[in-house]
Amino acid sequence: MGKIADMYYMVNPWIVSEKGFEKSRSEVSESIFSLANEYMGIRGYFEEGYSGETLIGSYFNGVYENSPKENHVKYKGIVARSHFMVNAVDWLYTRIWCDNTPLDLANAEIDNFERHLDLRTGILIRSFHWKPNKETKVKLIFKRMLNMEEVTQGYQTISIEALEGEANLTILMGVDFNMLHKGEGQNFWQEQVKSANHDSATMIAETITTKQKIYAGFSIVASKSLDTRIVERDKFIGLKFNVKLKESEVFSVERKATMIVNKTGINEENLNQTGSQALKSQVSFNIVFERNRKYWENVWSKEDIQIEGDTRNQQGIRYCIFQLHQTYHGQDPNHNIGAKGLTGEAYGGLAFWDTETCCLPFYLLTNLAAAKNLLEFRYYTLSQAKERAKQLDCEGACYPIATLNGHEACDLWQHASLQFQPSTGVAYGIWHYVNVSHDKEFLYSHGIEVLIEISRFLVSRGAWSANGEFGFFGVMGPDEFQMMVNHNAYTNYMAKRTLEYTIEVLEEMKAIDRTNFHSALEKCGLLEKEYQSWQVCAEKMVVLKDENGLIEQHDGFFKLPQLDIHSIPIDEFPLYDHWSYDRIYRNNMIKQPDVLMFLFLYNQSFGLAEKQVNYEFYEPKTIHESSLSPSIHSILASELGKDQEAYQFFEFATRMDLDNFNRNTREGLHTTSIASAWMNIVYGFGGVRTDGKELMLSPTIPEKWESYTFKITYQERLIQVTVDRKAVKISLLRGDTIKVQIYHEVKEITNIPLVIDTRK
Ligand code: BGC
């Protein structure tokens, strides 16, 4: 796969550290040391300013701007204007001068540089010694954290010690809305109001076209009394002060910051009042640090994966869980999970089908309420999906390839108009969620409406061929190297399952919950005979398959020119950068799992022989140009007993970003693919399946590991699974006795742990 680790950070089970500062890695480290609490995220940039390569990134979930430029292609159905998560406010803004020399790590004389991110508390600490001139040396320690519970709050402390000589310091601390959105090369904020007094400063700014407001305010408390001056510039307000330190004297200052997002057009005055009250009631850094520690303790007690005998992957998987939790934990159904989380501008901060197919399982098994909220997001954006279907001359609802606000943000027509895996992915997500949770209340009130509208879309977008078969023509499946194909197996199969499930739910409701049944029909303007007619589309849906169960990825795939992917020189990856765009469509090379993807999603619907024949055919043709791809292969390889291959695919899953395998971590973390890293262990090695009637487990253990332990919450039970080379131990930590399938045999899990031999 041509992926090579760039090992740089210190290996430790709970801490990610950098010792010594490497300028060439500054942007990668900014991504790695990102903090977030779902509400907002902040890259690990140097708050004191840095004239080297940097992406000063501060993002708020769901705060976006429209693209300044309209798509020049105006054909109907092609998205006219895209949107993206906008870089917002530098609320950590600091500048430090010592005897008039500005601190800038791009050219300062420094040593003893260290940076640590502690996954048990979420605190980021950076320290170094700085020699601003011959006589003076100071030690600086910067700490920052986000409040995980009072999510509008951020904290910073700076401590400065005069190690050698006296230090005449000048410090400026402010809030700055002059953030350059790097991808667009411009700033998207206009100042509304600002004010300051001796120890606090606040500002409200608004996005130019979407008119979303952010209140950003801070107050400071220092170890010495300060004589502050207010500094005002356009979109900036700050407090400046001087501090004189005698040798070995220490100065410290703590900043409490409040950032409040308003998307609903509240006036500045009210927002200012709310913000100022919130700022005043903010408690100290130390109190919040202690609360965050408890918060994370609780998270780890439910979500941790322990690996014995492999500290690199131990650190890797904890880092993944930490970042995933930071990005999203179900705080607000208006939030979703951007492909890069809240850590960078790549992919515009937009959410993809990744949410339902790759991220949802993590939440289904660790935080069911969050899983539900992800589906509520799709319910709340149903009207936008209906609008999109109309633009495509279809009925019902077509969910966007990429979005923040429910509207399609992808202006590449070949994706936005031809790929329907977000729609079938949403239907799959609802099915999967209900299968695990049995939450019929959600299904009958919200879920069914979404299912009806997606089904309607599918039936209107699909078509009948002359020989009486139903399917999709002129589409692109998850394998984006095959455009405008007919009968893409993924699209057809997922659509078939969507239609069948929608009909099944409607029939079930008709039998047991007539009130909700009628209200769903009424809301959607659906007649019984309309939905019953979908049955025949499902029945006649084409999934091309040979006598051995080998599924043809699309009509004609088997006849495509063969390409030996191993003949592609390593320096031609990523292919999008090195091959003309149309060249990738001229052969049978695959970008990411397509047939294998639905064999994974509806895993229980396929026999082992069928999985084997398809895996063996498609795996050698797949180049894994999407970071979502290897984990899915690894999970299937594990199931097929190809343990070494499974481990090879897994090798870079947990450390995709820590070891910068794709050499693009500087743009932001691969947040949705780190969710796959979790699946890779739990579904892959743990053999967990959640698409059957019962929870299923078929654990194996990688050769290099002594043991691993994971916890899952399933139907209100907290279950812990420990696998070592000899035995699998399943303990019920909370909840009542439950039946689960282990190695395909039904067993009862009681409060006495169940121990069985590990499958070799
Ligand atoms: C993949 C898509 C995915 C997107 C965001 C693309 O490279 O092909 O399947 O949704 O990245 O992760």
Residues whose N, C-alpha, C, O or C-beta is under 5 A from the ligand:
A	BS01	BGC	A339 F352 W353 D354 P478 S626
